Amino acid sequence: MTARIPGGSWPEICQALESMVAGALGPEHQAVVRAGLPFGGAGITVLFASGAEEELARGAGNLNQPAVILRPLAATATLDTASTPATDFDASLYFPEADPELPELGLLLAAPERVAPAGGRGRTVARLLSYRPLRRAQVALGRDGQAGSSSDDASRSGNGMGMNDVGGAPWFAKLLRPERAARMWRRHNLLATALSRDLRPAPVIAADQARGIAIAAPAPGTLLANCLTTGNGAADLARLGCALHSLERSLDAVPDLATDLPTFSFADAVADLERFAFLLARVGMGTAADVAGGRERLAALAPTPDSGRRAVVHRDLHDKQVFVADHMTLLDLDQVSLGDPALDLGNLLAHLRLRSLQGRLGASCTTYRSALLGGYGTMADRFGDAVRAWEALALFRLAAVYALRPRWSHLGRELARAGHGVLDAMVREASDHAA
């Protein structure tokens, strides 16, 4: 289903999209926009949730909803962050159970017992955890009446990822386009060999490349994000920093990684940021000017920030991608690349600033930052401006992403200001050294 959406401000566009979804589902299934995510450089993926008002206010609710890909008709227009966009949009509605690129998703949601491991009591049930139309999805699987409904069990097996809602589900199913699946599983196996004893990928029980589906057991332990809220997360961050440092040795342990992984550079990330700024401008977001200005400053940095080292990099590493137990488990390895190790450090530092703005840190942001960098060791000090440049870039990217989340849209400009603050500090220090 495709509809034409008139150009306007982001709240106006969200209202029109909610009406579109209500029309497709019926008013008894009304859904609200919960997030907008850049869809490559071509548009914005808009995600919905439904439920009681208080559920939606805390970011909960039913996520098993259709999603929209919003594409500006003037896709090749010049970026003009000063004007309200005049372009209209094509809005394409995708239902998880009928996604043309993820045929197994609909079959799984309709009959989850097809892939559930044998044994256990009760009927197998499925809950959609994440959905990116035409690209990927993640589903939690469990059984009715299965033990694990207490908050303590939830913290061990899912910890805020929705698993408790399906009876403390002990499995995840990840779905990709079949043509991407073989490459992803190969990289997963290489990384399982290459990562250190203290940092491992999520355990995959079974994978069917032809169908684009993998079944994984839940990561043991507690989500790092939850550790940080207690005020006792400094030791975990130091441990993570040490584990990340060990990734630099992974290329020696598994030489195939150097040829199998794609490369990702600072210039690539700046180009992505330019597309984000363009999309923000097309939906009338004031944050677009802040992000575009940050992109210009980053592109003008000379020499291009680089630590001079190469390693396996996650590219989207943050506190909700790591579980902490006897070892640490790394989630969502879809974007793993060969690049500057300063990238992952900068991204983690930017997310610590974000969590501080959200009021989700149990200790000061400074304490946690020091713990992470201290765990990485003296090499982090030698990275110098590379870590700070990657941190600034991540802050501008987060500004673009959170500007499109109604619950957190007020953070967009704060995150962008933080990014400019990091760059300002770099300029001041360079001036002091020159003097």
N, C-alpha and C positions, 0 to 999 in steps of 0.2 A: 504494500500500500504506500503510495506516494502522494503528498499534498504540497501545495504552494503556501509558504509562510511569509507574510509581509515583513520587510525589514523594520527594525526598530530597536529599542533597548532590550537588554537581556531579560529583565523581568517580563516585558511584553511578549517576547518570543517564548519564554517558558509557559506563560499563560496560554498562548495559542497551542503549544505542543501538548499541554495537559488536556485541553479541549479535544485535540485530535485523538489522544489515547482514550479518553472517556468515550468518544464516539465509536471507537473500534471495540472497546470492551463492554460498553454499557455503563451508565452512571453508577450502578451499584459496585463497580470495580474502579472507582476513581483513583488515579495515581498522581503523585506530585513529583516534580523534578528534584532529584537528590544530587546530581552531579553532571557536569559537562566535561568531557575529556577530548583533547585534540585527537582527531582521527587522521594520523599522518599529517600531510599538508593540505588534505582535500576537504576537511570539514571537521565537525564536532560530533562525537558520540554523546548522546544525552541519555542518562540512566534515570530510572524512575523507582519509586517505592510507594507502597500503600500501607495503611494501618491507622491506628488511633493517633490523634494529634501529638500526644506526649511521646509516643514511640518515634514518630518522625522527627520530633524536636531533638532527640538524642541520637539521631542517625540510625535508628533501627527500622522495624517495619518489614513487610514482605518484599523481598527483592526479586521474586519470580515474576517479573514484569517484562513487557516488550521494551525494546530500546529503539531510539531514533538516531539515524545518521543525518545530520543537518549540513547541507552543502550550499555555500554561497554561489549564486548564479554568476556573479562577477568575480570568478575565482582568480582571474589574471589581473585584476585591478591593482593599481599602485597603492601601497599602504599609505593611508592618510589617517593618522591617529587623532587629528584635530577635528574631524568632521563626523557627524552621525551617519552611519552607512545608509545608502539609499537602495542597496541591492536587496532583492528578495531571496528566499531560500527554497531549495527543494528539501523536503523532509521525508525520508524513507523509513517506514515503520517495519521493524523486524521482531518476530515472535521467537523466543528460544526454542519452542517445540517445532518450529518450521524454518529454521535457518538454512538457506540453500548451501552454505559452505561448511556447515557443521551438522551433517545428517544424523550422526550418532547421538547428538544432544537430545533431540526429540524422542528418539527410541529409549534413551536412558531415563528421561523424566517420566515417560509413560510406563516403562517396565524395568525399574531399577534392579529387580532380582536377576536380570540377565547377566549382570557383571558382579554382583555381590559375592564375596567369598562364601564357601559352603559353611554350614553350621550356624549356631545361634538360634534364638527363639524369636518368633513374631514375624510380622510382615515387613519386608524391606521397603523403606521409604527414602525419598530423595529430596534435597533442598538445594536450590540454586544459590551459590555463594557469590559468583561473579559472572558477568556476561559481557563480552565485547562482540557485537554482531559482526559476522563474516570473518572473525578472527579466532576467538578462543572462549572457553568457559570453564568454570570449576564448580563441581557438585559435591555436596556432602552426602554420604550414604550411611544408613543405619537401620536398625530394626525397632519396630514398635515394642515398647515394654522393656527394652534393653537397659541394663544398669548403666548409670553414668549421668544421671540427671542432676546431681548435686553440683553446687558451684565449685566445690573442690575438684570433683572429677572433670568438670568443664575446664578448669584451669590447667589440668594436666593434659587433656586430650585435644582441646580446641582453643581455649583461652581467647574468647571474644570473636571467634571466626564463624559463629553460627552453628557449630556442631551440636551443641546441647539441644537445639531446637528439633533435632531429629533423633533424640534419645541417646545423646553422647556418641554420635556416629564414629566408628573406628576407621573409616576409609574416606579417601578423597578420590574423585575421578576428575582427571584433567583432559580436556578435549581441545584439539587443534585441527586446523585444516590438514587432511591426510598428506598432502604434498610437503607439508612442513614437519610432519611428525617424525619421519625417519631421521632427519637432520638433528632434531631436538633430542631424540633418545640417544643418538650416537654421542652427542656432546655431554649428555647427562652421564653416560657410562665413563667417558674420558675424565670428567670432573670427579666422579666418585673415586677414581684411581689417583687423581692428582691432588685433591684437597688434603689438608693436614688431618691428623687424628682428631684434632679438636674442632674442626669445621667440616661438616659433611653435607651433601645434598639430601633432600627428603627421600626416604626409602621408597623406591618403586617396587611394588609387588608383582605387577604384570603390565605388559604394554602390547598393544596391537597397532602396529604402524599403519597397516592398510586402512584401519578404521579411524585412526587418529585419536586413540584413547589410551590413557594410562591410569592404573589404579595404584594409589600410594597409601601407605599407613600414615597416621598422623605423626608429626614430629613430637618426640618426647620433650617434656619440660614445660617451661613457661615462656610466653611471648616476651621478647625483650622490652617491648613497649610497656608491658605491665610491670616489669622489674623497675623501670625508670620512675614509675609513679610512686614507689615506696620510699624513695630516697636512698635505697641501698644498691642502686644500679651502677655505681662507679666501678666496682670490681668486675662486673659483667662487661662494661665498655672497655676496660683495660684488657680483659681477656680477648674480646673481639678484635681490638687493635693489634694484639700480638698475633692472632690467627690470620688477620689480613696481611700482615708482614710476611707470613709464611707463604702466601700465594705467589710471591715473587719467585720462589723456588719451584713452583709447580711446573713451569715450562721446562726445567731441567729434568724433572721426574717423568713427564709425559710429553716428549717432543712433538707428538702429533697435534697437540693443542695449538702450536704456533702456526700450523698450516690449516687447521680445521676451523678455527675461530675467525670471524670477521674482525676487522680493525675498526676502532672508533676513536676519533681525534677531537681535540678541542674545537677545531674548525667545524667538524660535523655537528657538535652540540650547539655551536653558535648559529648554524644554519637552521637547526630545529627550532631554536628560540625565535628566529625571524618568522617562521611559519606560525608559531604560537601568537606572536604579536599581531600578525595579520588577521588571524581568526578573532582575536579579542576586539580588534578595531571593527570588524564586520558586524559584531553584535553590540556595538556601542559601549564597550567597557572603557571607563576612564583609565583603568590599569594598563590599557594598551600602550599609552604614551610612556608610562614608567618602564614597562618591559622593553619597548622599542629603544628607549634611551639607554637602558642597560645593555642591550645587544650591541648598540653602536660603540659603547665604551669598551666592551669585551673584544669586539672585532678590531679595535684600534690598539689593543695592547701590543707592545713591541719590546722585546721579541715575544712570540707566541708562548704563553705559559706552558712549561714542560718540565717535569721532574728529571728527565733524562733516563728514566727507567721504563721497562715494559713488563706487564704482568697480566694475569687473568683478572678482568674487572667485571663486576656484577652489573653495573650501570644504573640500577635502581635500588641501591642498598639503603635501607632505613630500618627503624626499630620494629616494624611489623613484618620484616622479612627474615627475622632470626628468632629461633627458639633456643632457650638456655636450659641445659641439663648437664649430665656428666660430660657431654660434648655439645657443641653448638650445631644447629641445623639451619642451613641456608635454603630459603624458599625461592620460587619463581626465577628459574635460571634461563628464561626464554631469551633474554637480551645479552647474555654473557658474551664478552668480546675480549679482544686483545687491545690493551690501551695503557694509559698512564695510571699507575696506582693512586695518584693524587685524586683521581675522579671519585672513587668510592669514599675516601676520607672526606672530601669536600661535600659530597652528598649527605653523608651522615651528620656532619657539622651543621649543614643547613636544616636538616630535619630536627636537630636538637633545638635550634632557634624556633622552628615551627611549633614543636611541642611546648616550649616555654610560653609562646603567645597563646596557645590553647589552654594553658594552665594544667598541663599534664606531666610536669616534672616534679618529683618529690625532693629534689636537691637543686642547687643553682645550675644554670646552664654552663657557667664558667667551670664549675667543679666537674661536670660530666665531660665537657670538651677536653679538659686537661687529662682526665682519665683515659679517654680514647687515644689521644695523641701520645700520652705517656706509654700506653700499652704498645703502640706501634714502634716506639723506640726513637733513638736519636736520628734515624733516617728521616722521620717526619719533619724534623727541624731543617734538614737539608733540602727538602722539597720547596720550602719557602713560599714564594708567591704562587707556585702552581696549585697548592692546596687552597689558598685563599681565592684564587681566580675561579677554580672549580666550585668553591662554596658560593661565591657570588652568582655564578651561572645557575647553580641549583636553586638559589633563592629566587631568581627571576622566573625560572621555570615553575616553581611552586606558586609564585604570585599569579601566574597565568592559570594554573590548574585550580587554585582555591578561589579565584575570582568568579569561577563558573559553578561554585558549590553554594547554593543559597544559604545554607546554614553557616558557612564560613566566609562568605564573600567579602566581609569587612577586613579580612586578613590580607587580601590581595595587595593593597597599597602598602600595608605595613611590611610585608615580605619584600616587596620591591624596594622600599626605603632601606631595609636592612642590606639588600644587595648593593645598593649604591653606597651605603656606609662602609662595607668591606672594601670596595674599590677606592673610596676616598682615603681610607687608612693606608692602602697600598701606595697611593700617590704621595701622601704626606711622608711616609717612610722613605720613599725613593728620593724625595726632595731633601730630607734630612741627611741621607747618605751622600748626596751630591754636594751638599754644603760642607 
